[in-house]
Amino acid sequence: MDTAALKSSWEQVAKCGDDVPLFFYSHLFLSHPELRAMFPIAMSGQRDKLVGALGRIVSNVDDLQQVTPFIQQLGRDHRRFDVVAQHYGAVGSSLLVTLKHFLGAAWTDELAADWSAAYGVIARVMVEAAEESSESTPSSWDAEVLEADRRTMDVSVVRIRTGLPYPFLPGQSFAMEIEQRPRLWRYYSPANAPREDGTIDLHVQLVDGGQVSGQLVRKLRPGDTMRLGAAIGDRLTLPEGDRRDIVMVAGGTGLAPLSAVVDQLDREWQSSGSGPRVHLFHGARVPWNLYERDRLKDLAGSRPWFEYTEVVSDDPSYPGPRGMVGSVAARADSWQGRVAMVCGGPQMVTHAVQELVRAGMPAEDVRFEQFQDVGAGDTTDADGSRTGDPQ
């Protein structure tokens, strides 16, 4: 397989922009109309995901081990759309037709053979990962809304419970589809460690124009149902064997996964009387969006290992720390010997990571999550609660 030719040809195709995914999906749906129902009506976000994922894979085609976990996760994620092995043939055929169309005379028999071989490897890895996960977990979990507490004008805390036991680690996320918006999956994070009663709390931020967040904040009621994909992500989970102290930096509902880790540490502290020290910085534009302040202040007042600092950026009358939460956190201490966990919107995360590293924290000790997913029903209009698709 000529990996240099694969990279070069994809660079040439990618220059054609939105025309590439538009052609691909048009060909796929015309040749296999039965697949159209797997996808959302609005396809703009889905087109971006296709190009992004292919670009990531092709850029590492000469060392696929670098992206094998990503490809495996794609395979597992596609289970929730009822994707089966036979569908990969249809997708592969449309991909090759698309490449041929945009490459023109540069599409040679040798290049066609290389692309076919590369896709075959990718498809096999995805199918094998999906098959392996099907032996131990369902393709999705049904859940019911128990409570919907609108804390502020644009933030709700939602409590759900799944019908079957739902395995996850504090700090992970899952894709979620609500019955009011079928095929529009968004990433959200449990805001608590796993509970014996199986309930899960979600923090939902209302986003202008968000097709899912608007339903969740404004109209969700007890008894409504949803589906959850398998929990994913490990950058915001506690590293096994790493008991260093932690600085947490959250923007908006990026608080959710960090709150779950705090919950986990609190249980460990109550059980053993020991654990790492944690300083949590939570940033919001205005003070009334510090929607968990009462609970976190109470925790800080009763736990010697936990500190909590609120940061407000857009209210000059606020008497506490003001500015960007990443800047406030970076200036608060040297944080030497600590690990950092950062979660929020993409711009907030980028800024906070830069500030912490500039302040002297090693980049490898600053942990944040970025999800890239091309699941059939996923789009990317800022509804989610984590960086990447996700907050």
Buried (B, 14 or more C-beta within 10 A) or exposed (E): BBBEBBBBBBEBBBEBEEBBBBBBBEBBBEEBEEBEEBBBEEBEBBBBBBBBBBBBBBBBBEEBEEBBEBBBBBBBBBBBBEBEEEBBEBBBBBBBBBBBBBBEEBBEEEBBEBBBEBBEBBBBBBBBBBEEBEEEBBBBBEBBBBBBEBBBEBBBBBBBBBEEEBEBBBBBBBBBBBEBBEBBBBBBBBBBBBEEEBBBBBBBBBBEEBBBBBBBBEEBEEEBBBBBBBBBBEBBBBEEEEEEBBBBBBBBBBBBBBBBBBBBBBBBBEEEEEBBBBBBBBBBEEBBBBBBBEEBEEBBEEBEBBBBBBBBBEBEEBEEBBEBBBBBBBEBEEBEEBBBBBBBBBEBBBBBBBBBBEBEBEEEBBBBBEBBBBBBBBBBBBBBBBBBBBB
